[in-house]
């Protein structure tokens, strides 16, 4: 009994001390001139006191939390140690830059709560080592930049979880070895980063750069820029190797200190395109701007859906548009086979009725897809299976009933009469929003179910890291806009964690907006009176 009492007493003392310590932490308010970008002035945190409480003073009542944090030394900031304070406060960050603030140490979980992080840059600091699991939770990271720090090598397996990394920039003067990826223990085969398309190695001290290891690590690499001090011959080995062209690159005046640099570009052989020689060929126009192509007067019916797209430009096409001057019944993989590096694909008002299951399979770098104004009624369940970078899907004015999106990544889905942004979602939607009816999107989460149509009752099973029961209550109803968020409450400790907005509904008709908001308020009042329970373990 005495032992149990002492244990409880010690536990209470620790809790009280922790709470008091948090209350005594310094508070710093970020400047949000651009609403979404958060910068700080005059923050000085040393090795002994690395923690602080970030505060975001919203410019407008409707403003959201920032999506970018920039820590800059030229704004009189010094950080010895980067903790998880910023990511705990702003978990929706997409962009994080740490530039010349004297940073020495990064805690292993500094970015773990920034699950949506896409762009991370650490530049001009005193960092010598990075924790092996620093990026363990950043599965959406696309761009990673290390420049002018004091790092000699990156730990093996550092990029184990960054499977969608597309651009890697290393400009570390003291770096002696190129990063090693993890390998399969049974076969010894390395686990490649298949979406990596651009590698930049600037200042470095690498004495033996194995370019064939680089190609095995990044099998779909399209471009590299390497400034070797000693590894010149290794880089030149790739010239004329399997479609690679390597040539010396003239440095910009600001990069003259880098010495000799080499640029490598991969060009896929013409005979690897996979097209039938008997199908017609159509060229797209790129007169408007570089890297963009638009087709005109395409007529592809149900019987003859295939053709060979081509462009006369001598560089990759990243934005492809097909609009109302064309007629397409079935979308095949022809566009993506011809232009595998597409970033944006727009197929609008062409009478599209069918999308084949593999239509987007070759376009692994797609970030935005627009399918508005067509006659689609359904999509294959795995149509976006390979588009791991997909961020935005626009479907307005279609007749579709079901849309399944990749459940691993966030999406911004724009449909008629509503806008919704969330993570880990599979979408089911009815598009014809009518001013006379309160129709809302039906949303189906992976291993969860949420329905919002003529009612706002939410029943869901949420997969989380805890085994406690969670209760849900909606928040923030304002005229004309429904900001439907979830507060997840752990009954054991009563703490609340604010989740990302799940649904935002905007109607174009004021009368309809008022009616929608009033009905939603009534339903939310019912939910608050009798809370819905989230049951875990699915």
PEUR-V49888 format. One record per helix or strand of 2 or more residues. SS is the DSSP state (A for helix, B for strand). FROM is the first residue (numbers start at 1). TO is the last residue. If there is no record, write none. Layout:
# PEUR-V49888
<<SS | FROM | TO> <SS | FROM | TO>>
This chain:
# PEUR-V49888
<<A | 2 | 23> <B | 27 | 31> <B | 37 | 39> <B | 44 | 45> <B | 53 | 56> <B | 68 | 72> <A | 73 | 75> <B | 78 | 79> <B | 81 | 82> <A | 85 | 89> <B | 95 | 99> <B | 105 | 106> <B | 119 | 123> <B | 143 | 147> <B | 167 | 171> <B | 198 | 201> <A | 211 | 217> <B | 223 | 226> <A | 232 | 236> <B | 244 | 249> <A | 253 | 258> <B | 261 | 266> <A | 270 | 272> <B | 281 | 285> <B | 292 | 295> <B | 299 | 300> <B | 308 | 311> <B | 319 | 322> <B | 327 | 328> <B | 330 | 331> <A | 334 | 338> <B | 344 | 347> <B | 354 | 355> <B | 368 | 370> <B | 392 | 394> <B | 411 | 415> <B | 418 | 422> <B | 425 | 428> <B | 442 | 445> <B | 450 | 451> <B | 470 | 473> <B | 477 | 478> <B | 481 | 484> <B | 487 | 490> <B | 496 | 498> <B | 503 | 506> <A | 510 | 529> <B | 532 | 534>>
